[in-house]
Amino acid sequence: MIQLPAVSVKPLFSVLVVTLSVLLAISVLAPRSIFSQTSFSSLSRENVDIWSVRRMLEWRPCKWWLQGHLAALSEKSNGYIRIDCYGGLNQMRRDLCDGIGIARLLNATLVMPKFEVAAYWNESSGFADVFDVDYFIQQMTGFVRVAKELPPEFASKEPFPVDSSKRKGQFDYLESVLPSLLEHQYISFTPAMSQRRDRYPEYAKAAFCQGCYSALHLTKSLEKKASELLLAIPKPFLALHLRFEPDMVAYSQCEYTGLSPSSMEAIKAARGDKKPWTGDLAKIWRRRGKCPLTPKETAFILKALRIPTNTHIYLAAGDGIMEIEGLTSVYTNVVTKSALLSGEDFGNMHGNTKAALDYYVSINSDAYMATYFGNMDKMVAAMRAFKGLHKTLFLSRRAFSELTYMGFRGKRLARALWEAHRDDFVMGRGSALPDCFCEFKL
């Protein structure tokens, strides 16, 4: 019989222990990201941009809104409601969207909203100057009653004003606003911010969603001008909503260093009596992501996300952005509506029509990024999700502030910013609000 040599198991056991120890150490010391074990190793190459990352979640219109069986409108309306909208175009649009849901909640008939005429916004255009009224009425059929004109008994009267600044939920309106509607039959109000739409019945939420994302189309003349602007932009392109105007910085109460004397003077003038935070409060405020990104910081984040510097960028922004050279010195193919439209066309436009052009271009762009999460950004992100366009990302002021506070600089900062934004993009964070959109796992 052939004798096999004896083999000791001790060395094999030692090798196994060492191997397991190494694997355990790698798993413990690896970055604490839920994506650290997924197939992102191939994305370490510098020529792969943020849009190449495979997403895990997307936001899509909820089926209960698009395909649901709505509760039928009652035979008789409880009265007429006019929504009074204030601020810039996208803030007024938000007010109108909320008002549509409230009108359905109260079984009321919606009349054409009143858009504020404000010198501050260089504005004189009303709802019908921006949006197609007939299309709006048609699209809202079955969701809420809409009247193009008031009946004779109310046509010459002003509506009874109702203070709804503290009304945010279903029962607030049913208990406090409905009695005024039943008594006066024609009322007006401005919806409070931060509405609790999650508490609305489904038929009221569906009216809100339909009004916000299906019924608001630009007038034919304005859409024609917006289409011409879109065609004039070199393709493919990134729409960038950059906010760094003097009033924006003044409102933030943030202090900046390294800005030009003209920028510092403009901020000082915009502040008035509103003083910036100082000392530890200023540090805490900035670390919470409350300070607008400068154009230079924006350019750094875009490079960290591996957006090529020859990318065509449409700057979806108003007049007066400070320190714009911080962006255009790095990204040289930046265009604006004022440069692409004729001087006469641009000069005849007011604040709402200019904002409508930016909105139209942004929802139809190949990609969209924003340095803020304001009314326009929320609307644009949701409409892009509605249209199936998912290259949408909000640059994280908080991540930038926190990382720089921790001493991150250069390549180390760029890598950390890539990881933070990659995780946001993969999970679809901020790309739509949950009122009308549902998560869809890929």
Salt bridges, closest charged atoms under 4 A:
GLU58 OE1 - ARG60 NH2 3.15
GLU58 OE1 - HIS390 NE2 3.22
ASP84 OD1 - ARG82 NE 2.78
ASP95 OD1 - ARG94 NH2 3.07
ASP98 OD1 - ARG197 NE 2.65
ASP132 OD2 - LYS220 NZ 3.36
ASP134 OD1 - LYS148 NZ 2.80
GLU158 OE1 - ARG82 NH1 3.62
GLU183 OE1 - HIS184 NE2 3.81
ASP198 OD2 - ARG196 NH2 2.77
GLU228 OE2 - LYS224 NZ 2.79
GLU228 OE1 - LYS225 NZ 3.33
GLU245 OE1 - ARG243 NE 3.11
GLU255 OE1 - ARG271 NH1 3.87
ASP319 OD2 - LYS354 NZ 3.99
ASP345 OD2 - LYS225 NZ 2.67
ASP358 OD2 - LYS337 NZ 2.78
ASP377 OD1 - HIS241 ND1 2.65
GLU402 OE2 - ARG287 NH2 2.60
GLU419 OE2 - ARG415 NE 3.26
ASP423 OD1 - ARG422 NE 3.10
ASP424 OD1 - ARG429 NH1 2.80
ASP435 OD2 - ARG197 NH1 2.68
